[in-house]
């Protein structure tokens, strides 16, 4: 697996997880407030991770590999 394939696979995995959590939240699937907060925190963490990942790729001149 080359770097471009890795970048795409990693971003896809993170986006899929964020979409999965968002679906659960939007359908009222959190069993209690603690689960809701945990899922919201995970979405925030994934979002921040994607932002930092893109920033690092841009610094490393891999920004052309960051297409979603």
Secondary structure, 3 states (H helix, E strand, C coil): CCHHHHHHHHHHHHHHHHHHHHHHHHCCCCCCHHHHHHHHHHHHHHHHHHHHHHHHHHHCCCHHHCCC
